[in-house]
Amino acid sequence: MKKIFICAGELSGDKLGAGLIKAMKDINPNVEFFGVAGPSMIAEGCKSLYPIETLSVMGILEVIPKLPKILKLRQQIIQQLLTDPPDVYIGIDSPDFNLPIEAKLKSHGIKTVHYVSPSVWAWRSGRVKQIKKSADVVLCLLPFEKDFLTQHGINAKFVGHRSADILPNLYTQQQARELLALNQDAKIMTILPGSRSGEIKRMTETFLQTALWCWQKNNNLQFMIAAANPTIANQIQNIINQSSYPFKFKIIIDKTYAAIKAANVVLATSGTVTLETFLLDKPMVVAYKMSLINWWLVNLLVKVKYCSLPNLLANKSIVPEFLQHDATPEKMGESLMHWLNHPEAITQLQAQYQLILNEIRCDADQQAAQSIIELEN
């Protein structure tokens, strides 16, 4: 392989792409990477032909005004690669953008890879037909994804989760507390209300009230809130200011991993952060709320029993989940205090965590690189 086009649609995919590029260059230093890249991929030597910001949009309302530009970019990429074909096209996540490109290129004999399985195991399972038509191989981060795709006749490889290679040894609790200037002996709850504005609006007030409920049970508790950026931090602070609390919330900006590792217990909005909390070996309570129409649709369409990745990976409930009307301060508070008051329960949970970690930590960058190189044969 001499020339690989790689397309990442958001910053999480950019990090996956950077790890993959580094691993492939360790095997073949002469391979050339170009495509849609973010700062991490560019730092590893990928030539960015199109800005990643074009694709980094979330939600229908945000996508609609940018849709003509996105569709134009997709057509430009297809035309360019049919005129000057790469050895391989790698689409990282962003299935609605990448799969149609992969299908077109594959139909013209160009090898295609889709890195990160779409959540067809949870909803919109009809997409397996498009995946089969689009990708020569799908690289899966989680083992049950490979099992599901293989059952549908798709060539899938489980490569492991890159975060599982990095996060478990990132900090000790002592190091995280030193970084954040926290008392080593304090009892700390870290609150993760989400990374998107809509999640912050829906979850923060309930999480603040849950913190108050817990503080009333133990007024030695301290509370941190992790914010992805200053804009989110300001939104959270404005919600805090709307009520009066007998204690302070310490808002941590852009240091989410440290905020999790420093905690004794974590209250999290369901999402990728539940995987990160598990990888950082912390007990958690998971919650999610959405609009009534979305809740109705989720119950109609989603096929899985759990929403948090630790429970999905364990295939049983190992961390409490509270969804929609069940996400009350009392219910969540009781579960949080249970972790704090029963260290033996945390020990049992961490044993479950270790079993899952052993399954998904397998040098993902190297596994992904090897799977792509095998396409040549």
DOMARMI-877514 format. One line per 8 residues: number of its first residue (from 1); for each residue x, y, z negated of C-alpha. Coordinates in nm, 3 decimals, always signed. Layout:
NUM> X,Y,Z; ...
This chain:
1> +0.000,+0.000,+0.000; +0.133,+0.338,+0.101; -0.162,+0.576,+0.085; -0.452,+0.578,-0.162; -0.744,+0.824,-0.177; -0.876,+0.857,-0.530; -1.189,+1.050,-0.628; -1.268,+1.147,-0.988
9> -1.590,+1.335,-1.054; -1.525,+1.458,-1.408; -1.248,+1.496,-1.664; -1.300,+1.153,-1.826; -1.248,+0.999,-1.482; -0.944,+1.221,-1.431; -0.781,+1.062,-1.736; -0.862,+0.712,-1.611
17> -0.718,+0.806,-1.273; -0.399,+0.943,-1.427; -0.336,+0.619,-1.617; -0.401,+0.415,-1.305; -0.168,+0.629,-1.091; +0.113,+0.599,-1.344; +0.072,+0.221,-1.365; +0.067,+0.181,-0.987
25> +0.373,+0.401,-0.942; +0.556,+0.188,-1.197; +0.495,-0.103,-0.958; +0.548,+0.090,-0.633; +0.706,+0.437,-0.669; +0.650,+0.514,-0.300; +0.270,+0.495,-0.298; +0.106,+0.831,-0.219
33> -0.210,+0.944,-0.397; -0.442,+1.220,-0.279; -0.808,+1.309,-0.320; -1.039,+1.479,-0.573; -0.823,+1.522,-0.881; -0.816,+1.702,-1.214; -0.517,+1.823,-1.416; -0.419,+1.480,-1.553
41> -0.410,+1.314,-1.211; -0.226,+1.610,-1.059; +0.034,+1.586,-1.337; +0.096,+1.223,-1.231; +0.161,+1.333,-0.872; -0.182,+1.309,-0.708; -0.230,+1.571,-0.435; -0.566,+1.740,-0.495
49> -0.741,+1.816,-0.168; -1.070,+1.916,-0.329; -1.133,+2.064,-0.678; -1.281,+1.828,-0.937; -1.503,+2.116,-1.059; -1.721,+2.071,-0.749; -1.844,+1.739,-0.886; -1.830,+1.809,-1.261
57> -2.201,+1.880,-1.308; -2.449,+1.715,-1.543; -2.827,+1.697,-1.529; -3.078,+1.752,-1.250; -3.124,+2.125,-1.303; -2.749,+2.185,-1.288; -2.701,+1.965,-0.982; -2.977,+2.113,-0.764
65> -2.813,+2.450,-0.684; -2.479,+2.276,-0.616; -2.626,+1.989,-0.414; -2.558,+2.137,-0.064; -2.192,+2.190,-0.155; -2.164,+1.839,-0.302; -2.322,+1.676,+0.004; -2.097,+1.878,+0.234
73> -1.791,+1.764,+0.039; -1.901,+1.401,+0.063; -1.939,+1.428,+0.440; -1.600,+1.600,+0.471; -1.432,+1.319,+0.281; -1.597,+1.050,+0.495; -1.499,+1.223,+0.821; -1.142,+1.281,+0.703
81> -1.090,+0.922,+0.591; -1.244,+0.767,+0.901; -1.008,+0.982,+1.112; -0.702,+0.912,+0.896; -0.780,+0.598,+0.693; -0.612,+0.532,+0.356; -0.511,+0.182,+0.252; -0.763,+0.200,-0.032
89> -1.039,+0.434,-0.151; -1.084,+0.441,-0.530; -1.402,+0.603,-0.661; -1.387,+0.665,-1.035; -1.733,+0.663,-1.195; -1.975,+0.926,-1.042; -2.163,+0.646,-0.860; -2.419,+0.870,-0.688
97> -2.130,+1.049,-0.516; -1.878,+0.769,-0.469; -2.086,+0.465,-0.374; -2.220,+0.613,-0.045; -1.862,+0.705,+0.055; -1.742,+0.356,-0.035; -2.025,+0.195,+0.167; -1.937,+0.396,+0.480
105> -1.564,+0.328,+0.451; -1.613,-0.042,+0.373; -1.829,-0.080,+0.684; -1.528,+0.046,+0.883; -1.289,-0.203,+0.725; -1.131,+0.026,+0.464; -1.074,-0.136,+0.123; -1.285,+0.020,-0.152
113> -1.267,+0.010,-0.532; -1.524,+0.141,-0.779; -1.367,+0.205,-1.119; -1.621,+0.203,-1.410; -1.932,-0.002,-1.357; -2.260,+0.189,-1.324; -2.497,+0.103,-1.612; -2.704,-0.135,-1.401
121> -2.713,-0.376,-1.696; -2.917,-0.116,-1.885; -3.138,+0.046,-1.621; -3.190,+0.088,-1.244; -3.067,-0.266,-1.185; -3.173,-0.235,-0.822; -2.847,-0.046,-0.765; -2.659,-0.378,-0.760
129> -2.746,-0.406,-0.389; -2.578,-0.073,-0.319; -2.275,-0.168,-0.529; -2.235,-0.497,-0.342; -2.252,-0.313,-0.009; -2.008,-0.043,-0.124; -1.721,-0.189,-0.328; -1.472,-0.463,-0.248
137> -1.410,-0.478,-0.622; -1.562,-0.312,-0.929; -1.328,-0.253,-1.222; -1.525,-0.289,-1.547; -1.430,-0.137,-1.881; -1.650,-0.373,-2.083; -1.675,-0.753,-2.060; -2.054,-0.778,-2.036
145> -2.046,-0.551,-1.729; -1.834,-0.802,-1.539; -2.066,-1.087,-1.642; -2.371,-0.898,-1.517; -2.218,-0.799,-1.182; -2.073,-1.145,-1.118; -2.419,-1.296,-1.167; -2.535,-1.071,-0.881
153> -2.258,-1.183,-0.645; -2.037,-0.877,-0.687; -1.658,-0.907,-0.706; -1.594,-0.758,-1.051; -1.283,-0.754,-1.271; -1.280,-0.676,-1.642; -0.975,-0.456,-1.702; -1.039,-0.338,-2.057
161> -1.104,+0.008,-2.196; -0.818,+0.257,-2.177; -0.928,+0.425,-2.501; -0.881,+0.092,-2.679; -0.513,+0.103,-2.583; -0.468,+0.457,-2.715; -0.699,+0.547,-3.004; -0.640,+0.277,-3.270
169> -0.281,+0.394,-3.332; -0.332,+0.764,-3.262; -0.339,+0.884,-3.626; -0.357,+0.757,-3.979; -0.625,+0.919,-4.195; -0.351,+1.102,-4.385; -0.203,+1.241,-4.062; -0.546,+1.353,-3.938
177> -0.617,+1.533,-4.266; -0.277,+1.702,-4.258; -0.343,+1.818,-3.902; -0.678,+1.968,-4.006; -0.549,+2.106,-4.340; -0.788,+1.889,-4.545; -0.759,+1.761,-4.901; -0.634,+1.402,-4.894
185> -0.867,+1.300,-5.179; -1.188,+1.462,-5.051; -1.498,+1.265,-4.952; -1.566,+1.388,-4.598; -1.853,+1.334,-4.355; -1.787,+1.425,-3.993; -2.088,+1.524,-3.784; -2.084,+1.479,-3.405
193> -2.398,+1.645,-3.266; -2.299,+1.599,-2.899; -2.099,+1.753,-2.618; -2.381,+1.907,-2.414; -2.593,+2.208,-2.493; -2.921,+2.012,-2.482; -2.792,+1.756,-2.730; -2.677,+2.032,-2.964
201> -3.025,+2.187,-2.956; -3.200,+1.856,-3.025; -2.966,+1.704,-3.282; -2.789,+1.971,-3.488; -3.071,+2.087,-3.715; -3.163,+1.729,-3.810; -2.797,+1.648,-3.874; -2.757,+1.957,-4.096
209> -3.062,+1.855,-4.297; -2.917,+1.504,-4.326; -2.595,+1.653,-4.464; -2.801,+1.850,-4.719; -2.986,+1.530,-4.821; -2.653,+1.353,-4.875; -2.501,+1.649,-5.064; -2.796,+1.642,-5.302
217> -2.701,+1.280,-5.382; -2.329,+1.364,-5.415; -2.233,+1.732,-5.432; -1.864,+1.648,-5.400; -1.917,+1.567,-5.033; -1.755,+1.790,-4.772; -1.879,+1.830,-4.416; -1.705,+1.883,-4.083
225> -1.866,+1.931,-3.744; -1.664,+1.852,-3.431; -1.722,+2.082,-3.132; -1.580,+2.008,-2.787; -1.509,+2.374,-2.708; -1.565,+2.730,-2.842; -1.898,+2.765,-2.658; -2.040,+2.457,-2.832
233> -1.890,+2.575,-3.163; -2.073,+2.909,-3.132; -2.399,+2.731,-3.053; -2.360,+2.513,-3.363; -2.268,+2.810,-3.583; -2.578,+2.998,-3.466; -2.796,+2.702,-3.570; -2.622,+2.685,-3.910
241> -2.684,+3.058,-3.961; -3.060,+3.010,-3.921; -3.079,+2.837,-4.262; -2.911,+2.864,-4.600; -2.693,+2.580,-4.733; -2.528,+2.548,-5.078; -2.202,+2.436,-4.913; -1.999,+2.521,-4.602
249> -1.966,+2.331,-4.276; -1.612,+2.332,-4.136; -1.632,+2.345,-3.755; -1.340,+2.174,-3.578; -1.284,+2.276,-3.214; -1.124,+2.045,-2.958; -0.986,+1.800,-3.216; -1.265,+1.543,-3.221
257> -1.038,+1.239,-3.265; -0.870,+1.395,-3.568; -1.208,+1.498,-3.711; -1.330,+1.138,-3.681; -1.014,+0.981,-3.823; -1.011,+1.223,-4.118; -1.363,+1.124,-4.220; -1.492,+0.871,-4.471
265> -1.812,+0.836,-4.269; -1.943,+0.970,-3.936; -2.288,+1.083,-3.822; -2.295,+1.072,-3.442; -2.520,+1.141,-3.149; -2.528,+0.830,-2.930; -2.275,+0.838,-2.646; -1.908,+0.773,-2.572
273> -1.818,+0.914,-2.914; -1.964,+0.602,-3.079; -1.701,+0.396,-2.898; -1.432,+0.642,-3.006; -1.552,+0.628,-3.369; -1.533,+0.248,-3.363; -1.182,+0.261,-3.208; -1.077,+0.502,-3.484
281> -1.209,+0.244,-3.734; -1.473,+0.457,-3.907; -1.820,+0.360,-4.036; -2.097,+0.549,-3.861; -2.466,+0.617,-3.833; -2.593,+0.677,-3.479; -2.894,+0.883,-3.374; -3.058,+1.024,-3.064
289> -3.360,+1.238,-2.979; -3.503,+1.340,-2.644; -3.817,+1.495,-2.498; -4.136,+1.289,-2.525; -4.152,+1.232,-2.148; -3.790,+1.113,-2.140; -3.853,+0.890,-2.442; -4.149,+0.734,-2.262
297> -3.940,+0.677,-1.948; -3.652,+0.528,-2.145; -3.882,+0.280,-2.315; -4.027,+0.193,-1.975; -3.699,+0.155,-1.784; -3.414,+0.070,-2.022; -3.361,-0.301,-2.082; -3.109,-0.315,-2.368
305> -3.177,-0.358,-2.740; -2.917,-0.108,-2.862; -2.802,+0.240,-2.767; -2.458,+0.254,-2.930; -2.157,+0.088,-2.771; -2.040,-0.091,-3.090; -2.376,-0.269,-3.114; -2.384,-0.341,-2.740
313> -2.035,-0.490,-2.756; -2.111,-0.693,-3.065; -2.451,-0.792,-2.921; -2.598,-0.733,-3.265; -2.662,-0.446,-3.503; -2.340,-0.366,-3.688; -2.398,+0.011,-3.721; -2.737,+0.171,-3.798
321> -2.922,+0.340,-3.511; -3.206,+0.590,-3.557; -3.389,+0.695,-3.241; -3.650,+0.963,-3.184; -3.903,+0.968,-3.472; -3.684,+0.740,-3.686; -3.403,+0.998,-3.683; -3.500,+1.163,-4.011
329> -3.268,+1.309,-4.278; -3.393,+1.056,-4.533; -3.336,+0.746,-4.320; -3.000,+0.858,-4.185; -2.893,+0.987,-4.527; -2.964,+0.656,-4.695; -2.750,+0.470,-4.442; -2.466,+0.722,-4.471
337> -2.467,+0.700,-4.849; -2.471,+0.321,-4.825; -2.136,+0.333,-4.641; -1.996,+0.579,-4.893; -2.113,+0.382,-5.196; -2.026,+0.033,-5.073; -1.661,+0.004,-4.961; -1.706,-0.372,-4.924
345> -1.960,-0.306,-4.646; -1.702,-0.091,-4.466; -1.448,-0.373,-4.494; -1.697,-0.613,-4.335; -1.774,-0.362,-4.059; -1.405,-0.311,-3.983; -1.363,-0.687,-3.947; -1.638,-0.676,-3.681
353> -1.462,-0.382,-3.518; -1.138,-0.581,-3.498; -1.309,-0.866,-3.315; -1.445,-0.627,-3.054; -1.113,-0.444,-3.025; -0.931,-0.769,-2.957; -1.167,-0.825,-2.664; -1.145,-0.486,-2.494
361> -0.783,-0.389,-2.562; -0.583,-0.549,-2.282; -0.364,-0.277,-2.122; -0.635,-0.133,-1.899; -0.407,+0.080,-1.678; -0.191,-0.221,-1.585; -0.492,-0.449,-1.538; -0.660,-0.196,-1.309
369> -0.342,-0.142,-1.107; -0.289,-0.516,-1.062; -0.651,-0.566,-0.950; -0.608,-0.303,-0.679; -0.277,-0.445,-0.559; -0.443,-0.788,-0.529; -0.681,-0.639,-0.269; -0.394,-0.646,-0.020
377> -0.375,-1.023,-0.036
